[in-house]
């Protein structure tokens, strides 16, 4: 008569547990603590004259100076301006740009173009809607302040470049 499956599984688990218990190596006993007298001999006291020569560190003893390329005779090194090293006129231009952009973004026509770009369902439609939004935005900015035209043109080129498909073939709209 065949053995029930549950009894067979139970016997298998019991056999496995017994074999694991008897095949395991005995657990070593924890090391005994050394007596207090031995501890004093091993570790120096705080008032003792023994001090290590230096503390161990992961830092190197010497940090080599960075290699600098030899400068060509008579040639001046060009310095790259940092954002912090702006002149007062550049700072004023950026402030005027930001003010004009804030005012332009509050315009109803510009906001409608932004909402349209958010609602576009395809990549091509989104790119086209964002281009329309940017054209409305930059035109409105220039209507407030013509003195920021160079910065507006620079930002227009940068933002239009981001909307171009450069890594894959351009999308052809379905019509």
N, C-alpha and C positions, 0 to 999 in steps of 0.2 A: 504494500500500500504506500503510495507516495506521501512524503512529508509535506505538511502545509508550508507555504512560502514564508509566512511570518516566523515560524519556528526555525526554519533554515537560516533566515537572516539573523535572528537572535543568536543562534549558535555561532554563526560566522563572526559577529561582532564580539562575542565572548572570547572566542579563540584569538582574535586579533588583539584584544585588550590584554589577555594573559601573555601573549608572545611579546608584546611591547614592554610590559612590566619586567619580564624576566630577561629580556635582551638588553635593557638599558644598563648603562654602566652606573656603578654606585656614585652618589653625589659626594664630592670631597667635603670634608669637614672644614669649617671656616678656620683660618689661621688664628692661633692663640695670640692674645695681646702680650707684648713684651712687658716685663715688669717695669715699674716706674724708674728704677735705677738705670736700666738699659736705655730707656727713652732719653734720659738726661745726657747720657754719653753720646747718643747718636745726634741729637739736635743741639745746636749751640744756643746758649741763653742770650737774651737781648743785651745783657750787660757785658757779654764776653767780647774779647778783642777780635775774634774771628769774624771777618766780613768777606763775602765773595768779592773777587777782583772786579767783576762787572756783572750787571744784570743781563741775562740772556735777552736778545731782541731779534725780531724778524727783519729789522731795518738794516741795510748795508752800512758798513763803517763810513764809506765815502759815497757820495752821489755824484756821478760824473756830470760835467756840464754838457748841455746839448750841443751837438755838432752844428756849427754855423758854416754855411757855404762861403768860400772866399769871395769877397767883393771884387768885381772887375775894377781895374784902375780907371778913375775918372767917371765911372757910372754911379749915379745916385740910386739908392734903394727907394722904391716907391712905398709910401706908407698908405695903408688902407684905412680910410676914415671909419671910425666906429660910430655906432648910433649915439653914444654918449658925447662924442666930440663934435656935436652939431654946432653950427654957428647960430647966432640969434636970428638971422634972416630965414634960415632953414626951419628953425623951430616955429617962427611966426607963420611961415607958409603951411606947415603941417597943422597948426592950430586953426588957421583959416579954412583949410581943407576939411578938417573934422567938423567945424561949425557948419559949413556949407552942406556937408553930407548929412548931418543930423536934420537940418531944415528940409533938405530935399527928400529924405526918407519919410518925413511926415506928410508929404504931398499925397493927395488922394489918387492921382494918376499913377504915381510911382508905387504906392501901396497895392493898387489893383494889379499892376504888372508883377509885383512880387507874389501876390496870392495866386495869380495865374501860373507862375513858374512852379509853385508848390503843388498845384493841382494837376500838372502835366503827368500823363501816364506812361509815356515812352521816353527813352533817353534822348532821342532826337527832338521830341517836343519840348522836353525840359531844357535842352541846350538852346533851342530857339527862343523859348520864353525868357530864359535868363539873359540872352543877348538883348532882347527888347527891354527888359527891366534895366539893364545897365545903360542902354542908350538913353532911356527916360531919366534915369538917375543922374548921369553925367551932364546931360543937357540942362537939367534943372539946377545942378550945382553951378554950372557956368553962368546961368542967368542971375544968380545971386552975387557971384564974385568972379570977374574976368581975370583977376590977377593970379589965380591959381591954375590957369590953363595948362602950364607945363606939367604940373603934378597930376592934374586930372588926365591928361593925355597919357602920361606914363602909367598910371593905374589902369586906364582903359585898356591899353595894350596888354598889360600883365593879366588882367582878368579875362580878356578875350582869348588870350593864349591858353589859359586853363580850360576853356570850353571847347577847344579844338581836339579832335580825335587824332592823336599822333601815333599811337601804338597799334591801332587796328585800322582796317579800311573804314572810311567814313560811312555813316549810315545814310542810305538812300530812303527818303520818306515814301511811304506807300500813299498813292493818290488815286 
